[in-house]
């Protein structure tokens, strides 16, 4: 279980270690692909065409050139039927 935020780091209450990159819940297409184990273009295509019904396609604001594809770790994990912890392991590049 993760608690206690400190400048972009989160303390793992089980191990007592501070870990980085764990407190950001909203993830982009590259990170979604890492969890699902596919390529980022496939994520963008399937989200853009409503094949996958999680996350959001964010249209560009003034000055932005491209759409953004975002979702939460929890949305992705639930959609593919894995635990949130497993999704975080995949996101961090750990085998499991």
mmCIF file as gemmi writes it, N, C-alpha and C atoms, coordinates in Angstrom:
data_model
loop_
_atom_site.group_PDB
_atom_site.id
_atom_site.type_symbol
_atom_site.label_atom_id
_atom_site.label_alt_id
_atom_site.label_comp_id
_atom_site.label_asym_id
_atom_site.label_entity_id
_atom_site.label_seq_id
_atom_site.pdbx_PDB_ins_code
_atom_site.Cartn_x
_atom_site.Cartn_y
_atom_site.Cartn_z
_atom_site.occupancy
_atom_site.B_iso_or_equiv
_atom_site.pdbx_formal_charge
_atom_site.auth_seq_id
_atom_site.auth_asym_id
_atom_site.pdbx_PDB_model_num
ATOM 1 N N . UNK Axp A 1 ? 0.85 -1.174 0 1 0 ? 1 A 1
ATOM 2 C CA . UNK Axp A 1 ? 0 0 0 1 0 ? 1 A 1
ATOM 3 C C . UNK Axp A 1 ? 0.896 1.237 0 1 0 ? 1 A 1
ATOM 4 N N . UNK Axp A 2 ? 0.512 2.254 -0.75 1 0 ? 2 A 1
ATOM 5 C CA . UNK Axp A 2 ? 1.314 3.456 -0.87 1 0 ? 2 A 1
ATOM 6 C C . UNK Axp A 2 ? 0.625 4.608 -0.16 1 0 ? 2 A 1
ATOM 7 N N . UNK Axp A 3 ? 1.378 5.321 0.636 1 0 ? 3 A 1
ATOM 8 C CA . UNK Axp A 3 ? 0.878 6.485 1.363 1 0 ? 3 A 1
ATOM 9 C C . UNK Axp A 3 ? 1.98 7.528 1.4 1 0 ? 3 A 1
ATOM 10 N N . UNK Axp A 4 ? 1.732 8.633 2.051 1 0 ? 4 A 1
ATOM 11 C CA . UNK Axp A 4 ? 2.719 9.674 2.317 1 0 ? 4 A 1
ATOM 12 C C . UNK Axp A 4 ? 3.442 10.172 1.071 1 0 ? 4 A 1
ATOM 13 N N . UNK Axp A 5 ? 2.926 11.209 0.473 1 0 ? 5 A 1
ATOM 14 C CA . UNK Axp A 5 ? 3.546 11.798 -0.706 1 0 ? 5 A 1
ATOM 15 C C . UNK Axp A 5 ? 4.638 12.779 -0.284 1 0 ? 5 A 1
ATOM 16 N N . UNK Axp A 6 ? 5.724 12.833 -1.042 1 0 ? 6 A 1
ATOM 17 C CA . UNK Axp A 6 ? 6.822 13.748 -0.76 1 0 ? 6 A 1
ATOM 18 C C . UNK Axp A 6 ? 7.514 14.12 -2.062 1 0 ? 6 A 1
ATOM 19 N N . UNK Axp A 7 ? 7.186 15.277 -2.606 1 0 ? 7 A 1
ATOM 20 C CA . UNK Axp A 7 ? 7.856 15.824 -3.796 1 0 ? 7 A 1
ATOM 21 C C . UNK Axp A 7 ? 7.965 14.816 -4.934 1 0 ? 7 A 1
ATOM 22 N N . UNK Axp A 8 ? 6.843 14.247 -5.343 1 0 ? 8 A 1
ATOM 23 C CA . UNK Axp A 8 ? 6.835 13.319 -6.463 1 0 ? 8 A 1
ATOM 24 C C . UNK Axp A 8 ? 7.203 11.898 -6.101 1 0 ? 8 A 1
ATOM 25 N N . UNK Axp A 9 ? 7.428 11.644 -4.832 1 0 ? 9 A 1
ATOM 26 C CA . UNK Axp A 9 ? 7.752 10.285 -4.395 1 0 ? 9 A 1
ATOM 27 C C . UNK Axp A 9 ? 6.64 9.793 -3.488 1 0 ? 9 A 1
ATOM 28 N N . UNK Axp A 10 ? 6.538 8.478 -3.372 1 0 ? 10 A 1
ATOM 29 C CA . UNK Axp A 10 ? 5.524 7.863 -2.529 1 0 ? 10 A 1
ATOM 30 C C . UNK Axp A 10 ? 6.216 6.845 -1.641 1 0 ? 10 A 1
ATOM 31 N N . UNK Axp A 11 ? 5.799 6.802 -0.392 1 0 ? 11 A 1
ATOM 32 C CA . UNK Axp A 11 ? 6.384 5.827 0.525 1 0 ? 11 A 1
ATOM 33 C C . UNK Axp A 11 ? 5.568 4.55 0.497 1 0 ? 11 A 1
ATOM 34 N N . UNK Axp A 12 ? 6.227 3.444 0.198 1 0 ? 12 A 1
ATOM 35 C CA . UNK Axp A 12 ? 5.595 2.128 0.22 1 0 ? 12 A 1
ATOM 36 C C . UNK Axp A 12 ? 5.512 1.719 1.675 1 0 ? 12 A 1
ATOM 37 N N . UNK Axp A 13 ? 4.283 1.645 2.206 1 0 ? 13 A 1
ATOM 38 C CA . UNK Axp A 13 ? 4.109 1.375 3.625 1 0 ? 13 A 1
ATOM 39 C C . UNK Axp A 13 ? 4.443 -0.071 3.977 1 0 ? 13 A 1
ATOM 40 N N . UNK Axp A 14 ? 4.452 -0.965 2.99 1 0 ? 14 A 1
ATOM 41 C CA . UNK Axp A 14 ? 4.821 -2.356 3.251 1 0 ? 14 A 1
ATOM 42 C C . UNK Axp A 14 ? 6.324 -2.503 3.439 1 0 ? 14 A 1
ATOM 43 N N . UNK Axp A 15 ? 7.102 -1.861 2.558 1 0 ? 15 A 1
ATOM 44 C CA . UNK Axp A 15 ? 8.558 -2.019 2.628 1 0 ? 15 A 1
ATOM 45 C C . UNK Axp A 15 ? 9.233 -0.86 3.353 1 0 ? 15 A 1
ATOM 46 N N . UNK Axp A 16 ? 8.528 0.268 3.471 1 0 ? 16 A 1
ATOM 47 C CA . UNK Axp A 16 ? 9.125 1.436 4.105 1 0 ? 16 A 1
ATOM 48 C C . UNK Axp A 16 ? 10.023 2.245 3.187 1 0 ? 16 A 1
ATOM 49 N N . UNK Axp A 17 ? 10.145 1.839 1.913 1 0 ? 17 A 1
ATOM 50 C CA . UNK Axp A 17 ? 11.018 2.527 0.961 1 0 ? 17 A 1
ATOM 51 C C . UNK Axp A 17 ? 10.262 3.635 0.242 1 0 ? 17 A 1
ATOM 52 N N . UNK Axp A 18 ? 10.985 4.704 -0.107 1 0 ? 18 A 1
ATOM 53 C CA . UNK Axp A 18 ? 10.424 5.758 -0.946 1 0 ? 18 A 1
ATOM 54 C C . UNK Axp A 18 ? 10.612 5.361 -2.394 1 0 ? 18 A 1
ATOM 55 N N . UNK Axp A 19 ? 9.56 5.492 -3.193 1 0 ? 19 A 1
ATOM 56 C CA . UNK Axp A 19 ? 9.626 5.129 -4.598 1 0 ? 19 A 1
ATOM 57 C C . UNK Axp A 19 ? 9.161 6.314 -5.427 1 0 ? 19 A 1
ATOM 58 N N . UNK Axp A 20 ? 9.764 6.483 -6.585 1 0 ? 20 A 1
ATOM 59 C CA . UNK Axp A 20 ? 9.398 7.587 -7.469 1 0 ? 20 A 1
ATOM 60 C C . UNK Axp A 20 ? 8.44 7.105 -8.542 1 0 ? 20 A 1
ATOM 61 N N . UNK Axp A 21 ? 7.682 8.031 -9.107 1 0 ? 21 A 1
ATOM 62 C CA . UNK Axp A 21 ? 6.823 7.725 -10.232 1 0 ? 21 A 1
ATOM 63 C C . UNK Axp A 21 ? 5.578 6.933 -9.891 1 0 ? 21 A 1
ATOM 64 N N . UNK Axp A 22 ? 5.235 6.826 -8.641 1 0 ? 22 A 1
ATOM 65 C CA . UNK Axp A 22 ? 4.101 6 -8.272 1 0 ? 22 A 1
ATOM 66 C C . UNK Axp A 22 ? 2.842 6.816 -7.965 1 0 ? 22 A 1
ATOM 67 N N . UNK Axp A 23 ? 2.934 8.122 -7.839 1 0 ? 23 A 1
ATOM 68 C CA . UNK Axp A 23 ? 1.775 8.887 -7.401 1 0 ? 23 A 1
ATOM 69 C C . UNK Axp A 23 ? 0.995 9.495 -8.567 1 0 ? 23 A 1
ATOM 70 N N . UNK Axp A 24 ? 1.403 9.279 -9.79 1 0 ? 24 A 1
ATOM 71 C CA . UNK Axp A 24 ? 0.698 9.832 -10.934 1 0 ? 24 A 1
ATOM 72 C C . UNK Axp A 24 ? -0.328 8.81 -11.426 1 0 ? 24 A 1
ATOM 73 N N . UNK Axp A 25 ? -1.589 9.134 -11.288 1 0 ? 25 A 1
ATOM 74 C CA . UNK Axp A 25 ? -2.661 8.207 -11.661 1 0 ? 25 A 1
ATOM 75 C C . UNK Axp A 25 ? -2.999 8.316 -13.146 1 0 ? 25 A 1
ATOM 76 N N . UNK Axp A 26 ? -2.943 9.506 -13.721 1 0 ? 26 A 1
ATOM 77 C CA . UNK Axp A 26 ? -3.295 9.695 -15.136 1 0 ? 26 A 1
ATOM 78 C C . UNK Axp A 26 ? -2.077 9.355 -15.989 1 0 ? 26 A 1
ATOM 79 N N . UNK Axp A 27 ? -2.288 8.498 -16.971 1 0 ? 27 A 1
ATOM 80 C CA . UNK Axp A 27 ? -1.191 8.03 -17.818 1 0 ? 27 A 1
ATOM 81 C C . UNK Axp A 27 ? -1.496 8.307 -19.284 1 0 ? 27 A 1
ATOM 82 N N . UNK Axp A 28 ? -0.438 8.321 -20.11 1 0 ? 28 A 1
ATOM 83 C CA . UNK Axp A 28 ? -0.6 8.633 -21.53 1 0 ? 28 A 1
ATOM 84 C C . UNK Axp A 28 ? -0.602 7.356 -22.377 1 0 ? 28 A 1
ATOM 85 N N . UNK Axp A 29 ? -0.682 7.512 -23.69 1 0 ? 29 A 1
ATOM 86 C CA . UNK Axp A 29 ? -0.797 6.368 -24.607 1 0 ? 29 A 1
ATOM 87 C C . UNK Axp A 29 ? 0.401 5.423 -24.515 1 0 ? 29 A 1
ATOM 88 N N . UNK Axp A 30 ? 1.597 5.954 -24.369 1 0 ? 30 A 1
ATOM 89 C CA . UNK Axp A 30 ? 2.784 5.107 -24.263 1 0 ? 30 A 1
ATOM 90 C C . UNK Axp A 30 ? 2.73 4.255 -22.997 1 0 ? 30 A 1
ATOM 91 N N . UNK Axp A 31 ? 2.29 4.859 -21.907 1 0 ? 31 A 1
ATOM 92 C CA . UNK Axp A 31 ? 2.188 4.13 -20.641 1 0 ? 31 A 1
ATOM 93 C C . UNK Axp A 31 ? 1.047 3.107 -20.678 1 0 ? 31 A 1
ATOM 94 N N . UNK Axp A 32 ? -0.051 3.465 -21.325 1 0 ? 32 A 1
ATOM 95 C CA . UNK Axp A 32 ? -1.166 2.521 -21.485 1 0 ? 32 A 1
ATOM 96 C C . UNK Axp A 32 ? -0.685 1.306 -22.268 1 0 ? 32 A 1
ATOM 97 N N . UNK Axp A 33 ? 0.069 1.552 -23.337 1 0 ? 33 A 1
ATOM 98 C CA . UNK Axp A 33 ? 0.597 0.454 -24.161 1 0 ? 33 A 1
ATOM 99 C C . UNK Axp A 33 ? 1.504 -0.459 -23.343 1 0 ? 33 A 1
ATOM 100 N N . UNK Axp A 34 ? 2.292 0.112 -22.469 1 0 ? 34 A 1
ATOM 101 C CA . UNK Axp A 34 ? 3.186 -0.683 -21.632 1 0 ? 34 A 1
ATOM 102 C C . UNK Axp A 34 ? 2.387 -1.624 -20.72 1 0 ? 34 A 1
ATOM 103 N N . UNK Axp A 35 ? 1.267 -1.135 -20.192 1 0 ? 35 A 1
ATOM 104 C CA . UNK Axp A 35 ? 0.428 -1.966 -19.316 1 0 ? 35 A 1
ATOM 105 C C . UNK Axp A 35 ? -0.276 -3.053 -20.119 1 0 ? 35 A 1
ATOM 106 N N . UNK Axp A 36 ? -0.853 -2.672 -21.266 1 0 ? 36 A 1
ATOM 107 C CA . UNK Axp A 36 ? -1.622 -3.621 -22.076 1 0 ? 36 A 1
ATOM 108 C C . UNK Axp A 36 ? -0.703 -4.555 -22.866 1 0 ? 36 A 1
ATOM 109 N N . UNK Axp A 37 ? 0.552 -4.145 -23.036 1 0 ? 37 A 1
ATOM 110 C CA . UNK Axp A 37 ? 1.542 -4.9 -23.797 1 0 ? 37 A 1
ATOM 111 C C . UNK Axp A 37 ? 1.223 -4.895 -25.292 1 0 ? 37 A 1
ATOM 112 N N . UNK Axp A 38 ? 1.109 -3.677 -25.807 1 0 ? 38 A 1
ATOM 113 C CA . UNK Axp A 38 ? 0.923 -3.471 -27.243 1 0 ? 38 A 1
ATOM 114 C C . UNK Axp A 38 ? 1.722 -2.227 -27.621 1 0 ? 38 A 1
ATOM 115 N N . UNK Axp A 39 ? 1.568 -1.754 -28.822 1 0 ? 39 A 1
ATOM 116 C CA . UNK Axp A 39 ? 2.288 -0.577 -29.301 1 0 ? 39 A 1
ATOM 117 C C . UNK Axp A 39 ? 1.436 0.68 -29.128 1 0 ? 39 A 1
ATOM 118 N N . UNK Axp A 40 ? 2.048 1.843 -28.87 1 0 ? 40 A 1
ATOM 119 C CA . UNK Axp A 40 ? 1.294 3.086 -28.704 1 0 ? 40 A 1
ATOM 120 C C . UNK Axp A 40 ? 0.368 3.436 -29.878 1 0 ? 40 A 1
ATOM 121 N N . UNK Axp A 41 ? 0.754 3.202 -31.158 1 0 ? 41 A 1
ATOM 122 C CA . UNK Axp A 41 ? -0.189 3.516 -32.238 1 0 ? 41 A 1
ATOM 123 C C . UNK Axp A 41 ? -1.49 2.711 -32.144 1 0 ? 41 A 1
ATOM 124 N N . UNK Axp A 42 ? -1.403 1.471 -31.662 1 0 ? 42 A 1
ATOM 125 C CA . UNK Axp A 42 ? -2.608 0.666 -31.489 1 0 ? 42 A 1
ATOM 126 C C . UNK Axp A 42 ? -3.506 1.269 -30.409 1 0 ? 42 A 1
ATOM 127 N N . UNK Axp A 43 ? -2.908 1.755 -29.336 1 0 ? 43 A 1
ATOM 128 C CA . UNK Axp A 43 ? -3.682 2.408 -28.269 1 0 ? 43 A 1
ATOM 129 C C . UNK Axp A 43 ? -4.401 3.624 -28.837 1 0 ? 43 A 1
ATOM 130 N N . UNK Axp A 44 ? -3.663 4.472 -29.546 1 0 ? 44 A 1
ATOM 131 C CA . UNK Axp A 44 ? -4.274 5.688 -30.098 1 0 ? 44 A 1
ATOM 132 C C . UNK Axp A 44 ? -5.392 5.355 -31.078 1 0 ? 44 A 1
ATOM 133 N N . UNK Axp A 45 ? -5.185 4.385 -31.955 1 0 ? 45 A 1
ATOM 134 C CA . UNK Axp A 45 ? -6.2 3.997 -32.936 1 0 ? 45 A 1
ATOM 135 C C . UNK Axp A 45 ? -7.465 3.483 -32.243 1 0 ? 45 A 1
ATOM 136 N N . UNK Axp A 46 ? -7.291 2.58 -31.286 1 0 ? 46 A 1
ATOM 137 C CA . UNK Axp A 46 ? -8.452 1.968 -30.638 1 0 ? 46 A 1
ATOM 138 C C . UNK Axp A 46 ? -9.192 2.937 -29.727 1 0 ? 46 A 1
ATOM 139 N N . UNK Axp A 47 ? -8.478 3.862 -29.11 1 0 ? 47 A 1
ATOM 140 C CA . UNK Axp A 47 ? -9.166 4.873 -28.298 1 0 ? 47 A 1
ATOM 141 C C . UNK Axp A 47 ? -9.883 5.887 -29.191 1 0 ? 47 A 1
ATOM 142 N N . UNK Axp A 48 ? -9.216 6.302 -30.271 1 0 ? 48 A 1
ATOM 143 C CA . UNK Axp A 48 ? -9.796 7.292 -31.191 1 0 ? 48 A 1
ATOM 144 C C . UNK Axp A 48 ? -11.069 6.769 -31.855 1 0 ? 48 A 1
ATOM 145 N N . UNK Axp A 49 ? -11.109 5.463 -32.157 1 0 ? 49 A 1
ATOM 146 C CA . UNK Axp A 49 ? -12.249 4.869 -32.851 1 0 ? 49 A 1
ATOM 147 C C . UNK Axp A 49 ? -13.234 4.172 -31.911 1 0 ? 49 A 1
ATOM 148 N N . UNK Axp A 50 ? -13.111 4.439 -30.621 1 0 ? 50 A 1
ATOM 149 C CA . UNK Axp A 50 ? -14.02 3.903 -29.595 1 0 ? 50 A 1
ATOM 150 C C . UNK Axp A 50 ? -14.077 2.374 -29.58 1 0 ? 50 A 1
ATOM 151 N N . UNK Axp A 51 ? -12.987 1.735 -29.935 1 0 ? 51 A 1
ATOM 152 C CA . UNK Axp A 51 ? -12.908 0.274 -29.828 1 0 ? 51 A 1
ATOM 153 C C . UNK Axp A 51 ? -12.682 -0.096 -28.371 1 0 ? 51 A 1
ATOM 154 N N . UNK Axp A 52 ? -11.85 0.687 -27.694 1 0 ? 52 A 1
ATOM 155 C CA . UNK Axp A 52 ? -11.656 0.523 -26.25 1 0 ? 52 A 1
ATOM 156 C C . UNK Axp A 52 ? -12.453 1.617 -25.561 1 0 ? 52 A 1
ATOM 157 N N . UNK Axp A 53 ? -13.26 1.226 -24.588 1 0 ? 53 A 1
ATOM 158 C CA . UNK Axp A 53 ? -14.139 2.211 -23.944 1 0 ? 53 A 1
ATOM 159 C C . UNK Axp A 53 ? -13.628 2.609 -22.558 1 0 ? 53 A 1
ATOM 160 N N . UNK Axp A 54 ? -12.374 3.003 -22.497 1 0 ? 54 A 1
ATOM 161 C CA . UNK Axp A 54 ? -11.819 3.589 -21.286 1 0 ? 54 A 1
ATOM 162 C C . UNK Axp A 54 ? -10.983 4.786 -21.695 1 0 ? 54 A 1
ATOM 163 N N . UNK Axp A 55 ? -10.688 5.642 -20.754 1 0 ? 55 A 1
ATOM 164 C CA . UNK Axp A 55 ? -9.845 6.797 -21.035 1 0 ? 55 A 1
ATOM 165 C C . UNK Axp A 55 ? -10.549 7.861 -21.845 1 0 ? 55 A 1
ATOM 166 N N . UNK Axp A 56 ? -9.771 8.852 -22.246 1 0 ? 56 A 1
ATOM 167 C CA . UNK Axp A 56 ? -10.284 9.986 -22.983 1 0 ? 56 A 1
ATOM 168 C C . UNK Axp A 56 ? -9.318 10.408 -24.078 1 0 ? 56 A 1
ATOM 169 N N . UNK Axp A 57 ? -9.888 10.883 -25.164 1 0 ? 57 A 1
ATOM 170 C CA . UNK Axp A 57 ? -9.101 11.513 -26.215 1 0 ? 57 A 1
ATOM 171 C C . UNK Axp A 57 ? -9.281 13.01 -26.014 1 0 ? 57 A 1
ATOM 172 N N . UNK Axp A 58 ? -8.182 13.701 -25.728 1 0 ? 58 A 1
ATOM 173 C CA . UNK Axp A 58 ? -8.229 15.128 -25.428 1 0 ? 58 A 1
ATOM 174 C C . UNK Axp A 58 ? -7.839 15.892 -26.676 1 0 ? 58 A 1
ATOM 175 N N . UNK Axp A 59 ? -8.771 16.701 -27.173 1 0 ? 59 A 1
ATOM 176 C CA . UNK Axp A 59 ? -8.498 17.509 -28.365 1 0 ? 59 A 1
ATOM 177 C C . UNK Axp A 59 ? -7.503 18.607 -28.032 1 0 ? 59 A 1
ATOM 178 N N . UNK Axp A 60 ? -6.708 19.013 -29.016 1 0 ? 60 A 1
ATOM 179 C CA . UNK Axp A 60 ? -5.682 20.027 -28.76 1 0 ? 60 A 1
ATOM 180 C C . UNK Axp A 60 ? -6.287 21.381 -28.408 1 0 ? 60 A 1
ATOM 181 N N . UNK Axp A 61 ? -5.614 22.067 -27.494 1 0 ? 61 A 1
ATOM 182 C CA . UNK Axp A 61 ? -5.992 23.44 -27.151 1 0 ? 61 A 1
ATOM 183 C C . UNK Axp A 61 ? -5.248 24.372 -28.105 1 0 ? 61 A 1
ATOM 184 N N . UNK Axp A 62 ? -5.46 25.639 -27.945 1 0 ? 62 A 1
ATOM 185 C CA . UNK Axp A 62 ? -4.749 26.615 -28.78 1 0 ? 62 A 1
ATOM 186 C C . UNK Axp A 62 ? -3.251 26.416 -28.636 1 0 ? 62 A 1
ATOM 187 N N . UNK Axp A 63 ? -2.564 26.281 -29.75 1 0 ? 63 A 1
ATOM 188 C CA . UNK Axp A 63 ? -1.122 26.127 -29.743 1 0 ? 63 A 1
ATOM 189 C C . UNK Axp A 63 ? -0.638 24.686 -29.67 1 0 ? 63 A 1
ATOM 190 N N . UNK Axp A 64 ? -1.513 23.757 -29.309 1 0 ? 64 A 1
ATOM 191 C CA . UNK Axp A 64 ? -1.117 22.344 -29.28 1 0 ? 64 A 1
ATOM 192 C C . UNK Axp A 64 ? -1.377 21.737 -30.645 1 0 ? 64 A 1
ATOM 193 N N . UNK Axp A 65 ? -0.51 20.841 -31.062 1 0 ? 65 A 1
ATOM 194 C CA . UNK Axp A 65 ? -0.6 20.291 -32.406 1 0 ? 65 A 1
ATOM 195 C C . UNK Axp A 65 ? -1.344 18.965 -32.471 1 0 ? 65 A 1
ATOM 196 N N . UNK Axp A 66 ? -1.301 18.178 -31.398 1 0 ? 66 A 1
ATOM 197 C CA . UNK Axp A 66 ? -1.825 16.818 -31.487 1 0 ? 66 A 1
ATOM 198 C C . UNK Axp A 66 ? -2.815 16.522 -30.374 1 0 ? 66 A 1
ATOM 199 N N . UNK Axp A 67 ? -3.653 15.518 -30.628 1 0 ? 67 A 1
ATOM 200 C CA . UNK Axp A 67 ? -4.557 15.022 -29.598 1 0 ? 67 A 1
ATOM 201 C C . UNK Axp A 67 ? -3.756 14.27 -28.55 1 0 ? 67 A 1
ATOM 202 N N . UNK Axp A 68 ? -4.272 14.207 -27.338 1 0 ? 68 A 1
ATOM 203 C CA . UNK Axp A 68 ? -3.645 13.423 -26.284 1 0 ? 68 A 1
ATOM 204 C C . UNK Axp A 68 ? -4.601 12.302 -25.906 1 0 ? 68 A 1
ATOM 205 N N . UNK Axp A 69 ? -4.038 11.163 -25.559 1 0 ? 69 A 1
ATOM 206 C CA . UNK Axp A 69 ? -4.811 9.985 -25.183 1 0 ? 69 A 1
ATOM 207 C C . UNK Axp A 69 ? -4.439 9.656 -23.75 1 0 ? 69 A 1
ATOM 208 N N . UNK Axp A 70 ? -5.409 9.772 -22.833 1 0 ? 70 A 1
ATOM 209 C CA . UNK Axp A 70 ? -5.119 9.588 -21.414 1 0 ? 70 A 1
ATOM 210 C C . UNK Axp A 70 ? -6.148 8.662 -20.767 1 0 ? 70 A 1
ATOM 211 N N . UNK Axp A 71 ? -5.727 8.032 -19.699 1 0 ? 71 A 1
ATOM 212 C CA . UNK Axp A 71 ? -6.598 7.178 -18.894 1 0 ? 71 A 1
ATOM 213 C C . UNK Axp A 71 ? -5.99 7.102 -17.508 1 0 ? 71 A 1
ATOM 214 N N . UNK Axp A 72 ? -6.704 6.505 -16.588 1 0 ? 72 A 1
ATOM 215 C CA . UNK Axp A 72 ? -6.134 6.269 -15.27 1 0 ? 72 A 1
ATOM 216 C C . UNK Axp A 72 ? -5.623 4.834 -15.211 1 0 ? 72 A 1
ATOM 217 N N . UNK Axp A 73 ? -4.69 4.604 -14.32 1 0 ? 73 A 1
ATOM 218 C CA . UNK Axp A 73 ? -4.156 3.254 -14.143 1 0 ? 73 A 1
ATOM 219 C C . UNK Axp A 73 ? -5.294 2.299 -13.803 1 0 ? 73 A 1
ATOM 220 N N . UNK Axp A 74 ? -6.194 2.733 -12.953 1 0 ? 74 A 1
ATOM 221 C CA . UNK Axp A 74 ? -7.305 1.886 -12.518 1 0 ? 74 A 1
ATOM 222 C C . UNK Axp A 74 ? -8.226 1.533 -13.683 1 0 ? 74 A 1
ATOM 223 N N . UNK Axp A 75 ? -8.534 2.509 -14.553 1 0 ? 75 A 1
ATOM 224 C CA . UNK Axp A 75 ? -9.388 2.232 -15.72 1 0 ? 75 A 1
ATOM 225 C C . UNK Axp A 75 ? -8.781 1.16 -16.616 1 0 ? 75 A 1
ATOM 226 N N . UNK Axp A 76 ? -7.5 1.288 -16.892 1 0 ? 76 A 1
ATOM 227 C CA . UNK Axp A 76 ? -6.817 0.331 -17.768 1 0 ? 76 A 1
ATOM 228 C C . UNK Axp A 76 ? -6.79 -1.051 -17.126 1 0 ? 76 A 1
ATOM 229 N N . UNK Axp A 77 ? -6.439 -1.105 -15.848 1 0 ? 77 A 1
ATOM 230 C CA . UNK Axp A 77 ? -6.364 -2.392 -15.143 1 0 ? 77 A 1
ATOM 231 C C . UNK Axp A 77 ? -7.717 -3.097 -15.138 1 0 ? 77 A 1
ATOM 232 N N . UNK Axp A 78 ? -8.777 -2.368 -14.829 1 0 ? 78 A 1
ATOM 233 C CA . UNK Axp A 78 ? -10.116 -2.969 -14.819 1 0 ? 78 A 1
ATOM 234 C C . UNK Axp A 78 ? -10.524 -3.436 -16.207 1 0 ? 78 A 1
ATOM 235 N N . UNK Axp A 79 ? -10.196 -2.664 -17.233 1 0 ? 79 A 1
ATOM 236 C CA . UNK Axp A 79 ? -10.6 -3.014 -18.594 1 0 ? 79 A 1
ATOM 237 C C . UNK Axp A 79 ? -9.96 -4.318 -19.058 1 0 ? 79 A 1
ATOM 238 N N . UNK Axp A 80 ? -8.693 -4.534 -18.707 1 0 ? 80 A 1
ATOM 239 C CA . UNK Axp A 80 ? -8.023 -5.757 -19.167 1 0 ? 80 A 1
ATOM 240 C C . UNK Axp A 80 ? -8.061 -6.869 -18.122 1 0 ? 80 A 1
ATOM 241 N N . UNK Axp A 81 ? -8.682 -6.614 -16.975 1 0 ? 81 A 1
ATOM 242 C CA . UNK Axp A 81 ? -8.903 -7.663 -15.984 1 0 ? 81 A 1
ATOM 243 C C . UNK Axp A 81 ? -7.696 -8.031 -15.143 1 0 ? 81 A 1
ATOM 244 N N . UNK Axp A 82 ? -6.883 -7.036 -14.805 1 0 ? 82 A 1
ATOM 245 C CA . UNK Axp A 82 ? -5.762 -7.289 -13.907 1 0 ? 82 A 1
ATOM 246 C C . UNK Axp A 82 ? -5.889 -6.369 -12.698 1 0 ? 82 A 1
ATOM 247 N N . UNK Axp A 83 ? -5.121 -6.646 -11.659 1 0 ? 83 A 1
ATOM 248 C CA . UNK Axp A 83 ? -5.154 -5.79 -10.471 1 0 ? 83 A 1
ATOM 249 C C . UNK Axp A 83 ? -4.409 -4.487 -10.756 1 0 ? 83 A 1
ATOM 250 N N . UNK Axp A 84 ? -4.723 -3.476 -9.987 1 0 ? 84 A 1
ATOM 251 C CA . UNK Axp A 84 ? -4.039 -2.196 -10.121 1 0 ? 84 A 1
ATOM 252 C C . UNK Axp A 84 ? -2.547 -2.368 -9.833 1 0 ? 84 A 1
ATOM 253 N N . UNK Axp A 85 ? -2.224 -3.205 -8.87 1 0 ? 85 A 1
ATOM 254 C CA . UNK Axp A 85 ? -0.828 -3.457 -8.516 1 0 ? 85 A 1
ATOM 255 C C . UNK Axp A 85 ? -0.064 -4.088 -9.681 1 0 ? 85 A 1
ATOM 256 N N . UNK Axp A 86 ? -0.708 -5.03 -10.385 1 0 ? 86 A 1
ATOM 257 C CA . UNK Axp A 86 ? -0.09 -5.647 -11.559 1 0 ? 86 A 1
ATOM 258 C C . UNK Axp A 86 ? 0.124 -4.603 -12.653 1 0 ? 86 A 1
ATOM 259 N N . UNK Axp A 87 ? -0.85 -3.701 -12.833 1 0 ? 87 A 1
ATOM 260 C CA . UNK Axp A 87 ? -0.708 -2.638 -13.833 1 0 ? 87 A 1
ATOM 261 C C . UNK Axp A 87 ? 0.478 -1.741 -13.492 1 0 ? 87 A 1
ATOM 262 N N . UNK Axp A 88 ? 0.654 -1.423 -12.219 1 0 ? 88 A 1
ATOM 263 C CA . UNK Axp A 88 ? 1.782 -0.585 -11.803 1 0 ? 88 A 1
ATOM 264 C C . UNK Axp A 88 ? 3.096 -1.325 -12.036 1 0 ? 88 A 1
ATOM 265 N N . UNK Axp A 89 ? 3.131 -2.627 -11.768 1 0 ? 89 A 1
ATOM 266 C CA . UNK Axp A 89 ? 4.344 -3.408 -12.033 1 0 ? 89 A 1
ATOM 267 C C . UNK Axp A 89 ? 4.701 -3.369 -13.52 1 0 ? 89 A 1
ATOM 268 N N . UNK Axp A 90 ? 3.69 -3.547 -14.378 1 0 ? 90 A 1
ATOM 269 C CA . UNK Axp A 90 ? 3.932 -3.502 -15.826 1 0 ? 90 A 1
ATOM 270 C C . UNK Axp A 90 ? 4.405 -2.111 -16.245 1 0 ? 90 A 1
ATOM 271 N N . UNK Axp A 91 ? 3.807 -1.096 -15.683 1 0 ? 91 A 1
ATOM 272 C CA . UNK Axp A 91 ? 4.176 0.287 -16.002 1 0 ? 91 A 1
ATOM 273 C C . UNK Axp A 91 ? 5.623 0.57 -15.633 1 0 ? 91 A 1
ATOM 274 N N . UNK Axp A 92 ? 6.074 -0.021 -14.536 1 0 ? 92 A 1
ATOM 275 C CA . UNK Axp A 92 ? 7.456 0.181 -14.083 1 0 ? 92 A 1
ATOM 276 C C . UNK Axp A 92 ? 8.427 -0.786 -14.734 1 0 ? 92 A 1
ATOM 277 N N . UNK Axp A 93 ? 7.941 -1.643 -15.646 1 0 ? 93 A 1
ATOM 278 C CA . UNK Axp A 93 ? 8.813 -2.533 -16.378 1 0 ? 93 A 1
ATOM 279 C C . UNK Axp A 93 ? 9.176 -3.812 -15.645 1 0 ? 93 A 1
ATOM 280 N N . UNK Axp A 94 ? 8.447 -4.112 -14.566 1 0 ? 94 A 1
ATOM 281 C CA . UNK Axp A 94 ? 8.713 -5.333 -13.821 1 0 ? 94 A 1
ATOM 282 C C . UNK Axp A 94 ? 7.93 -6.473 -14.435 1 0 ? 94 A 1
ATOM 283 N N . UNK Axp A 95 ? 8.555 -7.623 -14.526 1 0 ? 95 A 1
ATOM 284 C CA . UNK Axp A 95 ? 7.876 -8.814 -15.051 1 0 ? 95 A 1
ATOM 285 C C . UNK Axp A 95 ? 6.972 -9.393 -13.966 1 0 ? 95 A 1
ATOM 286 N N . UNK Axp A 96 ? 5.853 -9.921 -14.412 1 0 ? 96 A 1
ATOM 287 C CA . UNK Axp A 96 ? 4.976 -10.496 -13.405 1 0 ? 96 A 1
ATOM 288 C C . UNK Axp A 96 ? 3.761 -11.134 -13.967 1 0 ? 96 A 1
